[in-house]
Amino acid sequence: MALLDQLPALMGVVVGSLGSYAVQNLTERRQWKRQREERWDEKRFETYGRYANALKAQLRVAQRIGASLGFADVADPLQPAAGLPLLADAESRRATEWESVLLVGDPVTIAAARRWHEMIWTIELLVREGRSTPRCGPRPSTGERGA
C-alpha cells in the first residue's frame, strides 16, 4: 500500500525527467545546427571571396592585354606575348576556385558565378583574338517580332 501512495510522486519524477531530457536535447540540437550554419556561412563567404578575387585577377590581366591592343583605356598595358601566359595562370586559378564554389554554393549562386565567368571568358576570347569588336553583331531580322 505504501508503494501505491508514492506512485503519483514517482510518476511525476519520471515525467519531469523525460520532459527535461527532451527540452535539453532539443535545445542542444538547435544550438548545434545554428553553429553549423554559422561555420558554413563563414566558409561560403571565404570561398566566394577567393573566387571573386580570382575572377577579378583574370579580368585585370585581360584588360591590360586589351589595352595594348587598342581596347578601352586601362593603365599599365601588357603585350600579348607577356600577358597570355599570365592569363592562362589566372584562368587556372579561377578553375581551381570554381570547384570550391561548386561544393559550398547554392544553385542560384552557382548560376550567377557561372554567368560571371562566362562573361570573363568572352572578354578573354576577344583579347586572345586581338579584336576590338565582338564577333557576333545584331541578329539579322527574320521578319518576326520577338524572335
Secondary structure, DSSP 4 states (H G I P E B T S, - for coil): -HHHHHHHHHHHHHHHHHHHHHHHHHHHHHHHHHHHHHHHHHHHHHHHHHHHHHHHHHHHHHHHHHHHTT-S--SS---HHHHHHHHHHHHHHHHHHHHHHHHH--HHHHHHHHHHHHHHHHHHHHHHHT-SS-S--SPPP-S-TT-
